[in-house]
Structure formats: structure tokens, C-alpha cells
């Protein structure tokens, strides 16, 4: 006799842009690290209770919202040498699978930067959930990953006289997300 399982309860959570951020770090001149962030991120998280593999994440970052605290560098990063925001205004992520437990897990998905899509994996942590003072429910996640910027067509660089290059190829990404449960 076949048994049927009850459907998994799924909840939808909207990323709160004012309490979420995506930060990155890249080597500069081979000796120091430049850090920056994107100030405009939005998206949704679908959580299937007790079944991480049925959960999903989609996120969109406005590429022009890049901020490294240096206007001239930010303009260069928005240019055709890097993000080419005039033709590629958004950076997107769409999960394809989630594995692991309820508190620590891996989110694998397609990251699209400058029209190039590659699979990446985020090491993620559920930071907990809470009722906010306004009666809503909130949940927090943190995640980290790294990738080679050249895989996304971000190949601009310049050799330096002492050896090496101006911009490192490895991009380290750190994400902090706070999301609000959809009614």
C-alpha cells in the first residue's frame, strides 16, 4: 500500500533592502584589499518547512548601486571596463538547489553579471527568525562565496612595474539578508 506524504508548507519572504547588504572584497596592487558593497538589493526567498531542497532564492542587485567610497573608482566599475551598467543594469541570482540542514546549508544557483551566467555556491547560515515590533515576521541569513571575476567577462586589468596587476581576480562576497514574511 502506497503512503502519501502531506505537502510541505511553504512560506515566502521578501528581502528587506534597508536591512540587507551584499559586500565584496578584491585585492588591489597585490598588497591590500578594496571592499565595496551594493546598496540596492531585492528578491524573494521561498522556504519549504523541513525540506531545504524544495526551497529557493531569487535576488536582483542594481549594478549601478556599487559603492566603494571612492566616486572615481565607482564610475570606473560602472563603465564598460567592468560592470557596463548602461547595458547590464542588474546582477541576478537564482538558486537551482539547496542542500544541508536548517541552520547551515549550501545554496547553488546561477549568478548573472554583465550578461554572463555561471553557477556558484553560497555557504549560508540561518541566523534565526523573530516577530518584529510591528507584528511582522522576519528572518536573517548570512552567506559567503568567492569567484573569479574573469569568468563573468570582467577582465580589465593593468600590469604594475613591480610585477603583478592592479586588480586581483578573486572576488570574495559576503551577504547579510533580512527578509519579511509575506502575508
C-alpha atoms as one frame of an Amber mdcrd trajectory, in Angstrom:
protein
   0.000   0.000   0.000   1.447   3.362  -1.037   1.608   6.093   1.514   1.246
   9.706   0.620   3.069  12.469   2.371   1.353  15.695   3.287   2.539  18.600
   1.143   5.316  20.672   2.630   4.221  24.072   3.950   5.981  26.829   2.051
   6.369  30.460   3.088   7.518  33.399   1.003   9.838  36.052   2.395  10.699
  39.384   0.730  14.240  40.655   1.115  14.245  43.916   3.084  16.631  46.189
   1.131  17.143  48.580   4.051  18.397  45.770   6.306  20.295  43.667   3.770
  23.606  44.114   2.027  25.944  42.485  -0.435  29.622  43.259   0.109  32.682
  42.277  -1.903  36.453  42.352  -1.488  39.151  42.330  -4.198  42.926  42.626
  -3.944  44.426  45.955  -5.073  48.042  46.180  -6.258  48.541  42.663  -4.853
  49.137  44.070  -1.345  45.838  45.379   0.017  42.134  44.698  -0.240  39.463
  47.057  -1.549  35.998  46.475  -0.153  32.717  47.672  -1.530  29.035  46.990
  -1.461  25.877  47.176  -3.491  23.244  49.340  -1.839  20.199  48.197  -3.859
  19.277  44.521  -3.460  15.838  42.925  -3.616  14.389  39.451  -4.004  12.401
  36.602  -2.536  13.114  33.524  -0.507  10.729  30.586  -0.594  11.160  28.330
   2.432   9.726  24.824   2.392   9.419  23.784   6.040  11.512  20.718   6.786
  12.640  20.374   3.167  15.529  22.689   2.195  15.745  21.081  -1.251  12.265
  22.452  -2.074  13.249  25.980  -1.003  14.527  28.670  -3.386  16.094  32.129
  -3.595  15.958  34.831  -6.260  17.732  38.154  -5.936  18.398  41.208  -8.077
  21.113  43.781  -7.439  21.139  47.126  -9.227  24.686  47.184 -10.625  24.825
  50.996 -10.555  24.394  50.905  -6.758  28.035  49.844  -6.358  29.777  51.816
  -3.608  33.477  51.604  -2.737  33.526  55.023  -1.031  35.526  56.495  -3.938
  33.476  58.191  -6.673  36.135  57.886  -9.389  36.603  54.157  -8.744  32.820
  53.606  -8.626  32.397  55.301 -12.016  35.152  53.099 -13.462  33.447  49.994
 -12.039  30.154  51.083 -13.677  31.883  51.561 -17.052  32.344  49.109 -19.930
  35.694  48.085 -18.375  33.787  46.311 -15.597  30.015  46.082 -14.964  28.863
  48.062 -18.025  25.723  49.171 -16.191  24.340  51.047 -19.221  23.784  47.698
 -20.979  23.599  45.388 -17.935  21.745  47.254 -15.181  21.154  44.197 -12.973
  23.122  41.408 -11.361  20.863  38.434 -10.695  20.972  35.201  -8.730  18.513
  32.311  -8.997  19.010  29.204  -6.917  18.933  25.792  -8.564  19.397  23.639
  -5.449  19.728  23.955  -1.699  21.395  21.241   0.348  22.182  20.788   4.006
  20.354  21.340   7.232  18.092  24.003   8.645  20.844  26.158  10.155  23.825
  25.682   7.806  23.415  24.869   4.142  24.671  25.433   0.613  22.738  27.430
  -1.952  23.807  26.688  -5.524  22.474  28.776  -8.349  23.019  30.852 -11.439
  24.727  34.209 -10.982  24.462  36.597 -13.926  26.860  39.532 -14.182  27.248
  41.593 -17.325  25.089  39.138 -19.294  27.237  36.120 -18.383  25.680  33.370
 -16.267  27.760  30.958 -14.189  26.922  28.563 -11.395  28.173  29.491  -7.920
  27.619  28.047  -4.461  26.958  30.113  -1.349  27.841  28.799   2.104  24.829
  30.028   4.074  23.665  30.231   7.668  20.158  30.754   9.010  20.621  33.473
  11.652  17.143  32.963  13.134  13.688  34.485  12.964  11.706  36.870  15.136
   8.441  38.777  15.404   9.174  42.445  14.790   7.588  45.284  16.834   5.068
  45.926  14.023   3.586  42.415  14.046   5.529  41.022  11.099   7.834  38.043
  10.980  11.484  38.464   9.980  14.261  36.012   9.227  18.004  36.531   8.778
  20.577  34.764   6.641  24.278  35.252   6.053  26.239  33.768   3.169  29.716
  33.788   1.656  31.194  32.783  -1.669  34.080  33.629  -3.950  34.577  33.514
  -7.693  36.979  34.541 -10.434  35.753  37.810 -11.963  37.192  36.823 -15.368
  34.536  34.074 -15.592  31.974  36.886 -15.980  33.901  38.862 -18.595  35.342
  41.280 -16.020  38.832  41.139 -17.480  40.109  44.739 -17.304  43.461  44.959
 -15.583  46.768  46.733 -15.755  50.251  45.377 -15.071  52.311  47.139 -12.439
  56.021  47.837 -12.790  56.946  45.894  -9.652  55.156  42.801 -11.009  51.593
  41.705 -10.624  48.414  43.555 -11.540  46.252  46.406 -10.268  43.104  44.340
  -9.641  43.040  40.796  -8.262  40.890  38.193  -9.996  39.313  36.573  -6.936
  36.170  38.304  -5.670  35.077  37.430  -2.141  31.392  38.063  -1.457  29.692
  38.426   1.921  25.901  38.694   2.142  23.624  39.622   5.039  19.907  39.277
   4.366  16.910  40.215   6.469  13.594  39.170   4.953   9.974  39.830   5.880
   7.335  37.110   5.663   4.724  37.781   3.017   1.191  37.893   4.409
